[in-house]
């Protein structure tokens, strides 16, 4: 075992680079420079893998900025981006639900779609779960406005792509 800052300085020397520790980022995850870390390796691995193995248990991440390794908390390492997604083909679609064995036809609405996203795509990242992400409807453009990290946006895009594909498939079946 050795303190986190000492382990990071050892890595910095071996890589011949600088490591900067973000004290606020560490504090948000409850870690300190003096937090003990250890790593028992049987064979050589990449510096990237070593950093991940040291930092992940502490909920820390590293960024490489201008050739400097910056160690910070997961929240600080994931900037929030805002993206507008067109959902015009998904809103207002008939949807059959089975409530107590009686099929009921409803229409898809923004609330349903926002709930689907926030409960299936990185649920811990959304504001209602204490995260920094948010999803809101923007009816004038028949869109959803999502603010979250890039990795969450990638998952949202994938989910919406799947839903769009189902709609296209249904549409082509109906018009045969």
TIRO-2110 file (N, C-alpha, C; in Angstrom, 1 decimal):
// TIRO-2110
0.8, -1.2, 0.0, N, 1, A
0.0, 0.0, 0.0, CA, 1, A
0.9, 1.3, 0.0, C, 1, A
0.4, 2.3, -0.7, N, 2, A
1.1, 3.6, -0.7, CA, 2, A
0.0, 4.6, -1.0, C, 2, A
0.2, 5.9, -0.5, N, 3, A
-0.7, 6.9, -0.8, CA, 3, A
-1.0, 7.2, -2.3, C, 3, A
-2.2, 7.5, -2.6, N, 4, A
-2.5, 7.8, -4.0, CA, 4, A
-1.5, 8.7, -4.7, C, 4, A
-1.3, 9.9, -4.0, N, 5, A
-0.4, 10.8, -4.7, CA, 5, A
1.0, 10.3, -5.0, C, 5, A
1.5, 9.4, -4.1, N, 6, A
2.8, 8.8, -4.3, CA, 6, A
2.8, 7.8, -5.4, C, 6, A
1.7, 7.1, -5.5, N, 7, A
1.6, 6.1, -6.6, CA, 7, A
1.5, 6.8, -7.9, C, 7, A
0.8, 7.9, -8.0, N, 8, A
0.6, 8.7, -9.2, CA, 8, A
2.0, 9.4, -9.6, C, 8, A
2.7, 9.8, -8.6, N, 9, A
4.0, 10.4, -8.9, CA, 9, A
5.0, 9.4, -9.5, C, 9, A
4.9, 8.1, -9.0, N, 10, A
5.7, 7.0, -9.5, CA, 10, A
5.4, 6.8, -10.9, C, 10, A
4.1, 6.8, -11.3, N, 11, A
3.7, 6.6, -12.6, CA, 11, A
4.2, 7.7, -13.5, C, 11, A
4.1, 8.9, -13.0, N, 12, A
4.5, 10.1, -13.8, CA, 12, A
6.0, 10.0, -14.1, C, 12, A
6.8, 9.6, -13.1, N, 13, A
8.2, 9.5, -13.4, CA, 13, A
8.5, 8.4, -14.5, C, 13, A
7.8, 7.3, -14.4, N, 14, A
8.0, 6.2, -15.4, CA, 14, A
7.6, 6.7, -16.8, C, 14, A
6.5, 7.5, -16.8, N, 15, A
6.0, 7.9, -18.1, CA, 15, A
6.7, 9.2, -18.6, C, 15, A
7.5, 9.8, -17.7, N, 16, A
8.2, 11.1, -18.0, CA, 16, A
7.2, 12.2, -18.4, C, 16, A
6.2, 12.3, -17.6, N, 17, A
5.2, 13.3, -17.8, CA, 17, A
4.8, 13.9, -16.4, C, 17, A
3.9, 14.8, -16.4, N, 18, A
3.4, 15.4, -15.2, CA, 18, A
2.0, 14.9, -14.9, C, 18, A
1.7, 14.7, -13.6, N, 19, A
0.4, 14.3, -13.1, CA, 19, A
-0.1, 15.4, -12.2, C, 19, A
-1.3, 15.9, -12.5, N, 20, A
-1.9, 16.9, -11.6, CA, 20, A
-3.2, 16.3, -11.0, C, 20, A
-3.3, 16.5, -9.7, N, 21, A
-4.4, 15.9, -8.9, CA, 21, A
-5.4, 17.0, -8.6, C, 21, A
-6.6, 16.9, -9.0, N, 22, A
-7.7, 17.8, -8.8, CA, 22, A
-8.3, 17.6, -7.4, C, 22, A
-8.0, 18.4, -6.4, N, 23, A
-8.5, 18.2, -5.1, CA, 23, A
-10.0, 18.2, -5.0, C, 23, A
-10.6, 19.1, -5.7, N, 24, A
-12.1, 19.2, -5.7, CA, 24, A
-12.7, 17.9, -6.3, C, 24, A
-12.1, 17.4, -7.4, N, 25, A
-12.6, 16.2, -8.0, CA, 25, A
-12.5, 15.0, -7.0, C, 25, A
-11.4, 14.9, -6.3, N, 26, A
-11.2, 13.9, -5.4, CA, 26, A
-12.2, 14.0, -4.2, C, 26, A
-12.4, 15.2, -3.7, N, 27, A
-13.3, 15.4, -2.6, CA, 27, A
-14.7, 15.0, -3.0, C, 27, A
-15.2, 15.3, -4.2, N, 28, A
-16.5, 14.9, -4.6, CA, 28, A
-16.7, 13.4, -4.5, C, 28, A
-15.6, 12.6, -4.6, N, 29, A
-15.7, 11.2, -4.6, CA, 29, A
-15.3, 10.6, -3.2, C, 29, A
-15.0, 11.5, -2.3, N, 30, A
-14.6, 11.1, -0.9, CA, 30, A
-13.2, 10.5, -0.9, C, 30, A
-12.3, 10.9, -1.8, N, 31, A
-11.0, 10.4, -1.8, CA, 31, A
-10.0, 11.5, -1.4, C, 31, A
-8.9, 11.1, -0.9, N, 32, A
-7.8, 12.1, -0.5, CA, 32, A
-6.5, 11.7, -1.2, C, 32, A
-5.6, 12.6, -1.2, N, 33, A
-4.3, 12.4, -1.8, CA, 33, A
-3.6, 11.2, -1.0, C, 33, A
-3.9, 11.1, 0.3, N, 34, A
-3.3, 10.1, 1.2, CA, 34, A
-4.1, 8.8, 1.2, C, 34, A
-5.1, 8.7, 0.4, N, 35, A
-5.9, 7.4, 0.4, CA, 35, A
-5.0, 6.3, -0.1, C, 35, A
-4.9, 5.2, 0.7, N, 36, A
-4.0, 4.1, 0.3, CA, 36, A
-4.5, 3.4, -0.9, C, 36, A
-3.6, 3.1, -1.8, N, 37, A
-3.9, 2.3, -3.0, CA, 37, A
-2.8, 1.2, -3.1, C, 37, A
-3.2, 0.1, -3.7, N, 38, A
-2.2, -1.0, -4.0, CA, 38, A
-2.6, -1.7, -5.3, C, 38, A
-1.6, -2.3, -5.9, N, 39, A
-1.8, -3.0, -7.1, CA, 39, A
-0.8, -4.2, -7.1, C, 39, A
-1.3, -5.4, -7.3, N, 40, A
-0.5, -6.5, -7.3, CA, 40, A
-0.5, -7.1, -8.7, C, 40, A
0.5, -6.9, -9.5, N, 41, A
0.5, -7.3, -10.9, CA, 41, A
1.5, -8.4, -11.1, C, 41, A
1.1, -9.4, -11.9, N, 42, A
1.9, -10.6, -12.2, CA, 42, A
2.8, -10.4, -13.4, C, 42, A
2.3, -9.5, -14.3, N, 43, A
3.0, -9.2, -15.6, CA, 43, A
2.7, -7.8, -16.0, C, 43, A
3.6, -7.3, -16.9, N, 44, A
3.4, -5.8, -17.3, CA, 44, A
2.1, -5.5, -18.0, C, 44, A
1.6, -4.4, -17.7, N, 45, A
0.4, -3.9, -18.4, CA, 45, A
0.6, -2.4, -18.8, C, 45, A
-0.3, -1.9, -19.6, N, 46, A
-0.2, -0.5, -20.1, CA, 46, A
-0.4, 0.5, -18.9, C, 46, A
0.2, 1.7, -19.1, N, 47, A
0.0, 2.7, -18.2, CA, 47, A
-1.5, 3.1, -18.0, C, 47, A
-2.2, 3.0, -19.1, N, 48, A
-3.7, 3.3, -19.1, CA, 48, A
-4.4, 2.3, -18.2, C, 48, A
-4.0, 1.0, -18.3, N, 49, A
-4.7, 0.0, -17.5, CA, 49, A
-4.3, 0.2, -16.0, C, 49, A
-3.0, 0.5, -15.8, N, 50, A
-2.6, 0.8, -14.4, CA, 50, A
-3.4, 1.9, -13.8, C, 50, A
-3.5, 3.0, -14.5, N, 51, A
-4.3, 4.2, -14.0, CA, 51, A
-5.7, 3.8, -13.7, C, 51, A
-6.3, 3.0, -14.7, N, 52, A
-7.7, 2.6, -14.5, CA, 52, A
-7.9, 1.7, -13.2, C, 52, A
-7.0, 0.8, -13.1, N, 53, A
-7.1, -0.1, -11.9, CA, 53, A
-6.9, 0.6, -10.6, C, 53, A
-6.0, 1.6, -10.6, N, 54, A
-5.8, 2.4, -9.3, CA, 54, A
-7.0, 3.3, -9.0, C, 54, A
-7.5, 3.9, -10.1, N, 55, A
-8.5, 5.0, -9.9, CA, 55, A
-10.0, 4.5, -9.8, C, 55, A
-10.3, 3.5, -10.5, N, 56, A
-11.7, 3.0, -10.5, CA, 56, A
-12.3, 2.7, -9.1, C, 56, A
-11.6, 2.0, -8.3, N, 57, A
-12.1, 1.7, -7.0, CA, 57, A
-12.4, 2.9, -6.1, C, 57, A
-11.8, 4.0, -6.5, N, 58, A
-12.0, 5.3, -5.7, CA, 58, A
-13.0, 6.2, -6.5, C, 58, A
-13.6, 5.7, -7.6, N, 59, A
-14.5, 6.4, -8.4, CA, 59, A
-13.8, 7.7, -9.0, C, 59, A
-12.5, 7.5, -9.4, N, 60, A
-11.8, 8.6, -10.0, CA, 60, A
-11.5, 8.2, -11.4, C, 60, A
-11.2, 9.3, -12.2, N, 61, A
-10.9, 9.1, -13.6, CA, 61, A
-9.6, 10.0, -13.9, C, 61, A
-9.1, 9.7, -15.1, N, 62, A
-8.0, 10.6, -15.5, CA, 62, A
-8.3, 11.1, -16.9, C, 62, A
-7.8, 12.3, -17.1, N, 63, A
-7.9, 13.0, -18.4, CA, 63, A
-6.5, 13.3, -18.9, C, 63, A
-6.2, 13.3, -20.2, N, 64, A
-4.9, 13.8, -20.7, CA, 64, A
-5.2, 15.1, -21.4, C, 64, A
-4.7, 16.2, -20.8, N, 65, A
-4.9, 17.5, -21.3, CA, 65, A
-3.5, 18.2, -21.6, C, 65, A
-3.2, 18.5, -22.8, N, 66, A
-2.0, 19.1, -23.1, CA, 66, A
-0.8, 18.3, -22.6, C, 66, A
-0.8, 17.0, -22.7, N, 67, A
0.3, 16.2, -22.3, CA, 67, A
0.4, 16.0, -20.8, C, 67, A
-0.5, 16.5, -20.1, N, 68, A
-0.5, 16.3, -18.6, CA, 68, A
-1.7, 15.4, -18.2, C, 68, A
-1.4, 14.5, -17.3, N, 69, A
-2.4, 13.6, -16.8, CA, 69, A
-3.1, 14.3, -15.6, C, 69, A
-4.4, 14.5, -15.7, N, 70, A
-5.1, 15.1, -14.7, CA, 70, A
-6.0, 14.1, -14.0, C, 70, A
-5.9, 13.9, -12.7, N, 71, A
-6.7, 12.9, -12.0, CA, 71, A
-7.8, 13.7, -11.3, C, 71, A
-9.1, 13.2, -11.5, N, 72, A
-10.2, 14.0, -10.9, CA, 72, A
-11.3, 13.0, -10.6, C, 72, A
-12.4, 13.5, -10.1, N, 73, A
-13.6, 12.6, -9.8, CA, 73, A
-14.3, 12.3, -11.1, C, 73, A
-15.2, 11.3, -11.1, N, 74, A
-15.9, 10.9, -12.3, CA, 74, A
-16.8, 12.0, -12.8, C, 74, A
-17.5, 12.7, -11.9, N, 75, A
-18.3, 13.8, -12.4, CA, 75, A
-17.6, 14.8, -13.1, C, 75, A
-16.4, 15.3, -12.6, N, 76, A
-15.7, 16.3, -13.2, CA, 76, A
-15.0, 15.8, -14.5, C, 76, A
-14.8, 14.5, -14.7, N, 77, A
-14.2, 14.0, -15.9, CA, 77, A
-15.1, 13.8, -17.0, C, 77, A
-16.4, 14.0, -16.7, N, 78, A
-17.4, 13.8, -17.8, CA, 78, A
-18.2, 15.0, -18.0, C, 78, A
-17.7, 15.9, -18.9, N, 79, A
-18.5, 17.2, -19.1, CA, 79, A
-19.8, 16.9, -19.7, C, 79, A
-20.7, 17.8, -19.4, N, 80, A
-22.1, 17.7, -19.9, CA, 80, A
-22.3, 18.4, -21.2, C, 80, A
-22.9, 17.7, -22.2, N, 81, A
-23.2, 18.2, -23.5, CA, 81, A
-24.7, 18.3, -23.7, C, 81, A
-25.2, 19.2, -24.4, N, 82, A
-26.6, 19.4, -24.7, CA, 82, A
-26.9, 19.1, -26.2, C, 82, A
-27.8, 18.1, -26.4, N, 83, A
-28.1, 17.7, -27.8, CA, 83, A
-29.6, 17.7, -27.9, C, 83, A
-30.1, 18.1, -29.1, N, 84, A
-31.6, 18.0, -29.4, CA, 84, A
-31.8, 16.8, -30.3, C, 84, A
-32.7, 16.0, -30.0, N, 85, A
-33.0, 14.8, -30.7, CA, 85, A
-34.4, 14.9, -31.3, C, 85, A
-34.5, 14.7, -32.6, N, 86, A
-35.8, 14.7, -33.3, CA, 86, A
-36.5, 13.4, -33.0, C, 86, A
-37.7, 13.5, -32.4, N, 87, A
-38.5, 12.3, -32.1, CA, 87, A
-39.9, 12.4, -32.7, C, 87, A
-40.0, 13.2, -33.8, N, 88, A
-41.3, 13.5, -34.4, CA, 88, A
-42.0, 12.2, -34.9, C, 88, A
-41.2, 11.2, -35.3, N, 89, A
-41.8, 10.0, -35.8, CA, 89, A
-42.2, 9.1, -34.6, C, 89, A
-41.8, 9.4, -33.4, N, 90, A
-42.1, 8.5, -32.3, CA, 90, A
-43.3, 9.1, -31.4, C, 90, A
-43.5, 10.4, -31.5, N, 91, A
-44.5, 11.0, -30.7, CA, 91, A
-45.9, 10.8, -31.4, C, 91, A
-46.9, 10.4, -30.6, N, 92, A
-48.2, 10.2, -31.2, CA, 92, A
-48.5, 8.9, -31.8, C, 92, A
-47.5, 8.0, -31.7, N, 93, A
-47.7, 6.6, -32.3, CA, 93, A
-48.7, 5.8, -31.4, C, 93, A
-49.5, 5.0, -32.0, N, 94, A
-50.3, 4.1, -31.2, CA, 94, A
-49.5, 3.1, -30.5, C, 94, A
-49.7, 2.8, -29.3, N, 95, A
-49.0, 1.8, -28.5, CA, 95, A
-50.0, 0.9, -27.7, C, 95, A
-49.9, -0.4, -27.9, N, 96, A
-50.8, -1.3, -27.2, CA, 96, A
-50.1, -1.7, -25.8, C, 96, A
-50.9, -1.5, -24.8, N, 97, A
-50.4, -2.0, -23.5, CA, 97, A
-51.4, -3.0, -23.0, C, 97, A
-50.9, -3.9, -22.2, N, 98, A
-51.7, -5.0, -21.7, CA, 98, A
-51.9, -4.8, -20.2, C, 98, A
-53.0, -4.1, -19.8, N, 99, A
-53.2, -3.9, -18.4, CA, 99, A
-54.3, -4.8, -17.9, C, 99, A
-53.9, -5.8, -17.1, N, 100, A
-54.8, -6.8, -16.5, CA, 100, A
-55.6, -7.5, -17.7, C, 100, A
-54.8, -8.0, -18.6, N, 101, A
-55.3, -8.8, -19.8, CA, 101, A
-56.3, -8.1, -20.7, C, 101, A
-56.4, -6.8, -20.6, N, 102, A
-57.3, -6.1, -21.6, CA, 102, A
-56.4, -5.1, -22.4, C, 102, A
-56.3, -5.4, -23.6, N, 103, A
-55.4, -4.6, -24.5, CA, 103, A
-55.9, -3.1, -24.5, C, 103, A
-55.1, -2.2, -24.3, N, 104, A
-55.5, -0.8, -24.3, CA, 104, A
-54.6, 0.0, -25.2, C, 104, A
-55.2, 0.8, -26.1, N, 105, A
-54.4, 1.5, -27.1, CA, 105, A
-54.2, 2.9, -26.5, C, 105, A
-52.9, 3.3, -26.4, N, 106, A
-52.5, 4.7, -26.0, CA, 106, A
-51.6, 5.2, -27.1, C, 106, A
-51.3, 6.5, -26.9, N, 107, A
-50.3, 7.1, -27.9, CA, 107, A
-49.0, 7.4, -27.1, C, 107, A
-47.9, 7.2, -27.8, N, 108, A
-46.6, 7.5, -27.2, CA, 108, A
-46.6, 9.0, -27.0, C, 108, A
-46.1, 9.4, -25.8, N, 109, A
-46.0, 10.9, -25.6, CA, 109, A
-44.6, 11.2, -25.1, C, 109, A
-44.3, 12.4, -24.9, N, 110, A
-43.0, 12.8, -24.5, CA, 110, A
-42.6, 12.2, -23.1, C, 110, A
-43.6, 12.2, -22.2, N, 111, A
-43.3, 11.7, -20.8, CA, 111, A
-42.9, 10.3, -20.8, C, 111, A
-43.6, 9.5, -21.7, N, 112, A
-43.2, 8.1, -21.8, CA, 112, A
-41.8, 7.9, -22.3, C, 112, A
-41.5, 8.6, -23.3, N, 113, A
-40.2, 8.5, -24.0, CA, 113, A
-39.1, 9.0, -23.0, C, 113, A
-39.3, 10.1, -22.3, N, 114, A
-38.3, 10.7, -21.4, CA, 114, A
-38.1, 9.7, -20.2, C, 114, A
-39.2, 9.0, -19.8, N, 115, A
-39.1, 8.0, -18.7, CA, 115, A
-38.3, 6.8, -19.2, C, 115, A
-38.6, 6.4, -20.4, N, 116, A
-37.8, 5.2, -21.0, CA, 116, A
-36.3, 5.5, -21.0, C, 116, A
-36.0, 6.7, -21.5, N, 117, A
-34.6, 7.1, -21.5, CA, 117, A
-33.9, 7.1, -20.2, C, 117, A
-34.6, 7.8, -19.2, N, 118, A
-34.0, 8.1, -17.9, CA, 118, A
-34.0, 6.8, -17.0, C, 118, A
-34.8, 5.8, -17.4, N, 119, A
-34.7, 4.6, -16.6, CA, 119, A
-33.9, 3.4, -17.2, C, 119, A
-33.6, 3.6, -18.5, N, 120, A
-32.9, 2.5, -19.1, CA, 120, A
-31.5, 2.9, -19.6, C, 120, A
-31.2, 4.1, -19.8, N, 121, A
-29.9, 4.6, -20.2, CA, 121, A
-29.2, 5.3, -19.0, C, 121, A
-28.2, 4.6, -18.4, N, 122, A
-27.4, 5.1, -17.3, CA, 122, A
-28.3, 5.8, -16.2, C, 122, A
-29.2, 5.1, -15.6, N, 123, A
-30.2, 5.7, -14.7, CA, 123, A
-29.6, 6.5, -13.6, C, 123, A
-28.4, 6.2, -13.2, N, 124, A
-27.8, 7.0, -12.1, CA, 124, A
-27.3, 8.4, -12.5, C, 124, A
-27.3, 8.6, -13.8, N, 125, A
-26.7, 9.9, -14.4, CA, 125, A
-27.7, 11.0, -14.5, C, 125, A
-29.0, 10.7, -14.2, N, 126, A
-30.1, 11.7, -14.4, CA, 126, A
-30.3, 12.5, -13.1, C, 126, A
-30.8, 13.7, -13.3, N, 127, A
-31.0, 14.6, -12.1, CA, 127, A
-32.0, 14.0, -11.1, C, 127, A
-33.0, 13.2, -11.5, N, 128, A
-33.9, 12.7, -10.5, CA, 128, A
-33.2, 11.6, -9.7, C, 128, A
-32.0, 11.1, -10.1, N, 129, A
-31.3, 10.1, -9.3, CA, 129, A
-30.1, 10.7, -8.7, C, 129, A
-30.0, 12.1, -8.7, N, 130, A
-28.8, 12.8, -8.2, CA, 130, A
-27.7, 13.0, -9.1, C, 130, A
-27.9, 12.7, -10.4, N, 131, A
-26.8, 12.9, -11.4, CA, 131, A
-27.0, 14.3, -12.0, C, 131, A
-26.2, 14.6, -13.0, N, 132, A
-26.2, 15.9, -13.6, CA, 132, A
-27.0, 16.0, -14.9, C, 132, A
-27.5, 14.8, -15.4, N, 133, A
-28.2, 14.8, -16.7, CA, 133, A
-29.6, 15.2, -16.6, C, 133, A
-30.2, 15.6, -17.7, N, 134, A
-31.6, 16.0, -17.8, CA, 134, A
-32.1, 15.7, -19.2, C, 134, A
-33.4, 15.5, -19.2, N, 135, A
-34.1, 15.3, -20.5, CA, 135, A
-35.4, 16.0, -20.4, C, 135, A
-35.7, 16.9, -21.4, N, 136, A
-36.9, 17.7, -21.4, CA, 136, A
-37.5, 17.7, -22.8, C, 136, A
-38.8, 17.8, -22.9, N, 137, A
-39.4, 17.9, -24.2, CA, 137, A
-39.3, 19.3, -24.8, C, 137, A
-39.3, 19.4, -26.1, N, 138, A
-39.4, 20.6, -26.8, CA, 138, A
-40.4, 20.5, -28.0, C, 138, A
-41.7, 20.6, -27.6, N, 139, A
-42.8, 20.3, -28.6, CA, 139, A
-42.7, 21.1, -29.9, C, 139, A
-42.3, 22.4, -29.9, N, 140, A
-42.3, 23.2, -31.1, CA, 140, A
-41.5, 22.5, -32.2, C, 140, A
-40.4, 21.7, -31.8, N, 141, A
-39.6, 21.0, -32.8, CA, 141, A
-39.8, 19.5, -32.8, C, 141, A
-40.8, 19.1, -32.0, N, 142, A
-41.1, 17.6, -31.8, CA, 142, A
-39.8, 16.9, -31.4, C, 142, A
-39.1, 17.4, -30.4, N, 143, A
-37.8, 17.0, -30.1, CA, 143, A
-37.7, 16.8, -28.5, C, 143, A
-36.6, 16.1, -28.2, N, 144, A
-36.2, 16.0, -26.8, CA, 144, A
-34.8, 16.7, -26.7, C, 144, A
-34.6, 17.4, -25.6, N, 145, A
-33.4, 18.1, -25.4, CA, 145, A
-32.7, 17.3, -24.2, C, 145, A
-31.5, 16.8, -24.5, N, 146, A
-30.9, 15.9, -23.5, CA, 146, A
-29.5, 16.6, -23.1, C, 146, A
-29.3, 16.7, -21.8, N, 147, A
-28.0, 17.2, -21.4, CA, 147, A
-27.4, 16.0, -20.5, C, 147, A
-26.2, 15.6, -20.9, N, 148, A
-25.5, 14.5, -20.2, CA, 148, A
-24.2, 14.3, -20.8, C, 148, A
-23.4, 13.4, -20.3, N, 149, A
-22.1, 13.1, -20.8, CA, 149, A
-22.1, 12.5, -22.2, C, 149, A
-21.0, 12.5, -22.8, N, 150, A
-20.9, 12.0, -24.2, CA, 150, A
-21.2, 10.5, -24.2, C, 150, A
-20.8, 9.7, -23.2, N, 151, A
-21.0, 8.3, -23.2, CA, 151, A
-22.5, 8.0, -23.1, C, 151, A
-23.2, 8.8, -22.3, N, 152, A
-24.7, 8.7, -22.1, CA, 152, A
-25.4, 9.1, -23.5, C, 152, A
-24.9, 10.2, -24.1, N, 153, A
-25.5, 10.5, -25.4, CA, 153, A
-25.3, 9.4, -26.4, C, 153, A
-24.2, 8.7, -26.4, N, 154, A
-24.0, 7.6, -27.3, CA, 154, A
-25.1, 6.5, -27.1, C, 154, A
-25.4, 6.3, -25.8, N, 155, A
-26.4, 5.3, -25.5, CA, 155, A
-27.8, 5.8, -25.9, C, 155, A
-28.1, 7.1, -25.6, N, 156, A
-29.4, 7.6, -26.0, CA, 156, A
-29.6, 7.5, -27.5, C, 156, A
-28.5, 7.9, -28.3, N, 157, A
-28.6, 7.8, -29.8, CA, 157, A
-28.9, 6.4, -30.2, C, 157, A
-28.3, 5.4, -29.5, N, 158, A
-28.5, 4.0, -29.9, CA, 158, A
-29.9, 3.6, -29.6, C, 158, A
-30.5, 4.0, -28.4, N, 159, A
-31.8, 3.6, -28.1, CA, 159, A
-32.8, 4.3, -29.1, C, 159, A
-32.6, 5.6, -29.4, N, 160, A
-33.5, 6.3, -30.3, CA, 160, A
-33.4, 5.7, -31.7, C, 160, A
-32.2, 5.3, -32.1, N, 161, A
-32.0, 4.7, -33.4, CA, 161, A
-32.8, 3.4, -33.5, C, 161, A
-32.8, 2.6, -32.4, N, 162, A
-33.6, 1.3, -32.4, CA, 162, A
-35.1, 1.6, -32.5, C, 162, A
-35.5, 2.6, -31.8, N, 163, A
-37.0, 3.0, -31.8, CA, 163, A
-37.3, 3.5, -33.2, C, 163, A
-36.5, 4.3, -33.8, N, 164, A
-36.7, 4.9, -35.2, CA, 164, A
-36.8, 3.7, -36.2, C, 164, A
-35.9, 2.7, -36.0, N, 165, A
-35.9, 1.5, -36.9, CA, 165, A
-37.2, 0.7, -36.8, C, 165, A
-37.7, 0.6, -35.6, N, 166, A
-39.0, -0.1, -35.4, CA, 166, A
-40.1, 0.6, -36.1, C, 166, A
-40.1, 1.9, -35.9, N, 167, A
-41.2, 2.7, -36.6, CA, 167, A
-41.1, 2.6, -38.1, C, 167, A
-39.9, 2.6, -38.7, N, 168, A
-39.7, 2.5, -40.1, CA, 168, A
-40.2, 1.1, -40.6, C, 168, A
-39.8, 0.1, -39.8, N, 169, A
-40.2, -1.3, -40.1, CA, 169, A
-41.8, -1.4, -40.1, C, 169, A
-42.4, -0.9, -39.1, N, 170, A
-43.9, -0.9, -39.0, CA, 170, A
-44.5, -0.2, -40.2, C, 170, A
-43.9, 1.0, -40.5, N, 171, A
-44.5, 1.8, -41.6, CA, 171, A
-44.4, 1.1, -42.9, C, 171, A
-43.2, 0.4, -43.2, N, 172, A
-43.1, -0.3, -44.4, CA, 172, A
-44.0, -1.6, -44.5, C, 172, A
-44.3, -2.2, -43.4, N, 173, A
-45.2, -3.3, -43.3, CA, 173, A
-46.6, -2.9, -43.6, C, 173, A
-47.0, -1.7, -43.1, N, 174, A
-48.4, -1.2, -43.3, CA, 174, A
-48.6, -0.8, -44.7, C, 174, A
-47.6, -0.3, -45.4, N, 175, A
-47.7, 0.2, -46.7, CA, 175, A
-47.3, -0.8, -47.8, C, 175, A
-47.4, -2.1, -47.5, N, 176, A
-47.1, -3.1, -48.6, CA, 176, A
-48.3, -3.4, -49.4, C, 176, A
END
